[in-house]
Amino acid sequence: MITILVCDDEIVTLQGLKRILERDNYRVYVASNGNDALGVMEREKVDVLVTDIKLPTMNGFTLLEKVKENFSETKVIMITGYSCIGDAVYAIKKGASDYITKPIFIPDLKSSIKAVVEEAALEKLEGIDQKLSGMGENVFDSLIRAINNPLRREIIYFISEGEERSFYSIRKYIGILDASTLSFHLRCLKAYGLVSQNKDRDYFLMELGEKAAALLNIIR
């Protein structure tokens, strides 16, 4: 699920945008100033930040700069007034992906979010292409076979969201009652070289598993 953070000092705007975007199946957080926005981003992985330029304590340009320094994968959409297009151009030069004007036209906002999400996906895909370019044909085939099963895809995705996962936590996340079935698929992933276990028998992703997880994050 794509996570969006909206930063604006107008509470009515925050509440309205949160409600509208959640209807489109986005996970939405809100903040009324730049410091609070950065606090959210330290706790949660934010895919898209939508922020007004005019904010208390820290303006949108400063927030943009800090986001690009510390959360470089987050795409930023700036909100500006009709009379401040020069500010929007400046923001784009500083790393913002797009801008929208106030009063906010919701279809424009939705189109902008969709565009920057697709941009991020393409950047990830290019990175995966570079990682896979030196992979031998046999290894690549093994990766494809390993993630061809939907249960194994869920296992890889779950392990990728944390550092190490116990058999019990994987079983609970997948919601599978038959422990032998889960054990079989974990053995398959180990045989394909995607996962391994530490001394406590917890599962973690190996290098090939991390590449598989990156591919799955694009597909999801």
N, C-alpha and C positions, 0 to 999 in steps of 0.2 A: 504494500500500500504506500502510495506517495504521501509524504509528510510536508505540509505547508505551514509556515509561520507568518502570521500577519501582524505587522507592527504599525500602530496608528494611535494617536492620543485622543481620538474621538471614540468613546466607548460604544456609541450607537453603531458606528461604522464597523468596529471590531465584531460586535455581536451579529450584525447583519451578514458580513462576509463569512464568518465562521459557519453560520447556519446554511448559507447558500452553497458553500464549497463542500460541506459535509454531505449534502444531498448528492454530490457527484462522487461520493465514496473516497474523498481525501481525508486523511487524518490532519486535523487543523488545530494549531496552537495559536494563542494570541498574546501580544505584549503591548503595553501602552507607552513604552520608551525603549531606547536603545540598550540600556543596561539590562533590562528585563529580557529583551530579545536575546542578548548574548548568553544570559543565564539559561534560557530554554535550550539554546544550541549546545551548551556544554553538557546538558543532560540528555538531549534527544538528537537523533540524526535527522537533520532538516534537509529536504531535497530542494525546496523553493522558499525563499524569503520574499514576501511582498511588503514593502515598507514605504511609508510616506517620507518625503524629504524633510519636511518641517516637523521636528520632534523636540520635546523638552529634554534638557540636560545633554543630549547628544544628537546632532542632526543626522539625517539620512546618509550624507556623504561620509561622515566619520564611521557610522555603522557599517556602510559598504566596505570601507577600507579595512576595518577589523575583521569582517567576515571573510574577505579575500585573503587576509593574512593567516587566519586561523581555521577557516572552514572552506577551503578552496573549491571543494566539489559542489557546494551549495550555489544554486542559481539565484540571482537577485533581480527582482522586478521593482522598479521605482515608481512611486506615485507622485505626480506633480500637477500644479495648476496649469490651466490653458496659457496663462501669461508667462509661464516659467519654462518654456521649451528649451531655453539655453541650459538650464539646470539639468534637464534630461539628457541632453547631448553630452554634457560634462560627465554625468554618471555613467553613460555608455563607455566613454573613453577610460573611465576608472575601473571598468570591469563589470558593470551591470549588464544583464542579458537583454533587458527590454524595459520599457516604461509605459505607463498608462496615465491618462489625465483625469483630474477631478472636474466635475462630478463623475464618479466611476460608472462606466457603462459595462454591466456585468458580462455580456457576450464578449466584449473586448478583453476583459480580465481572464475569462475562461480560455479564450484563444491564445492569449499570451502564456498562460500557465502550461497549456498543452504543448506549445511550441518549445518552451525552455525544457520541459520534461523530455521531449523527443530529442532535443539538442544534447542533453546529458546522456541519453541512451546511446546516441551515435558516438559520443566521445568514449563511452565505455566499450562499445563495440570495436572501435579503432584500437583501443588498448588491448582488447582480447586478441584481435587479429595479430598484433605485434607479438604477444606472448605465445600464440599458437604457431607462428610462422616457422619457428625452428623445431617444431615437434614432429617426430617421425610418424609415418603413416600408421604403423601398428599401435603406437601410443594413442594417437588421435582416435583410432577405431575403438580402442578400449574405453576411452573417455565417453564416447557416444553410446556404447553399449551399456556402460555403467549408469548413465543418466536417462536411459530409455525407459526405465521402469518408474512409474509415478511415486511409489513408496520410497524408492531410493532417492529420488529428487527431493522429497520432503525431508528425508534424513540429512542430506547434504545441506539443504537450506537451513535447517534447525541448528546443525553444528556450526555453520558459518556465522550464526548470530551471536555465538558465545565463544569462549575460549576452549573449554573442554566439556564434554557431555557424558553423563553416566548412562548406562543401559536403561535404568529406570526412568530418567528424565526424557530420553528419546521415546521410550514406550508410551509415556504419559502424553507427550506432545502429539505423537502420531495417532494416539487413541486406538491402538491395536491390542486386542485381548490375547492373541496367540503369540506367546513369547518366542516360540520356535521359528515362526515366520519372520519376526524382526531379526532374530539371530542369524537366519539364513541370509537376509539382505545385507546385514552388516559384514558378514563373512565375504560376500560378493564384493562389497566396496573395498574391503581390505585386499582381496585378491587382485582387484583392478588397480590397486595402489592409490586409492583416493583417500582412505582413512587409515589411521593406526590407533594404537592404544598406549597410554602411559603406564607407569608402574602401578597406578591405582585402578587400572583397567578402564579408565575413562577414554572416550573417543575424541579424536581431534583430526582436523583436515591436514593432509600432506600437500605438497606443492600442486600436484595434479588435481587434488580435491578443491583447492582454492581456485584453480582455473575453472573447474566445473561450476563452483558456486558463483563465480563472476558471470559465466554464461547464463546460469539460471536466473540471476538477478535482472538480466536484460529481458529474458523471456517472460518473467512473471508480470 
